[in-house]
């Protein structure tokens, strides 16, 4: 399922992203680290593809799981900000759920703040581990 | 607590600021302070600050020379993460404005506003400094001396 148009895995440098379609929910798991100089070069178009495909298929939820991501630099965070900004502009689109590990310092600090950018369409879900 | 023994010790690194070094430095700093402070959260905040400051140095330094010094001052119970590099005057002015702006408001509100602004523009994120201030709870200080910029992220430690 994950190899259908728009939902392809991404492996670049120390980062791996695996999308998996589960009914009308898309689960996107990130692992490794976002520490490249210009993560937007690969992540902006990737998030755009995910976004467009999720809308095309009328998905209700896209879950972005960052629990196995040990670090994300501020340029990486900006790619999520851009994605969230797109979500906000859709009106009736999918809900973006940001899953994070409460025990990882950067995740606990960054992810709930990101969700505040668009509280009507983005929710953060803290999990222990 | 090792901070008792580290009194005014420091970790100092000088290197041509290459991007590939930054993740190594971040991991080293995190491990070092994890052991030294026995405080995982603080160690990760300090290493994140070092990483973000070094990223800025690599992006904006005018010369191939970078310098990182992390001092542990027992008298003040503080850790000072300092990254120093040469910079062009227009970058220094941008940095001064940036710092004044982010220190003027409530950190979370400023962070959210800067995220929204950054999403509307192309180019660099310019979120690193506000991230250090808001997410890591550090105090920021800028020193400029003869074209050399020193950015400090200063962390208050728990009293031993």
Interface residues (C-beta under 8 A of the other chain):
Chain A: X14 X33 X35 X36 X37 X71 X73 X74 X75 X77 X78 X81 X82 X84 X85 X104 X105 X106 X109 X110 X113 X114 X116 X117
Chain B: X19 X22 X23 X26 X40 X41 X44 X45 X48 X51 X52 X55 X58 X59 X108 X111 X112 X115 X116 X118 X119 X120 X124 X125 X127 X128 X131 X134 X135 X136
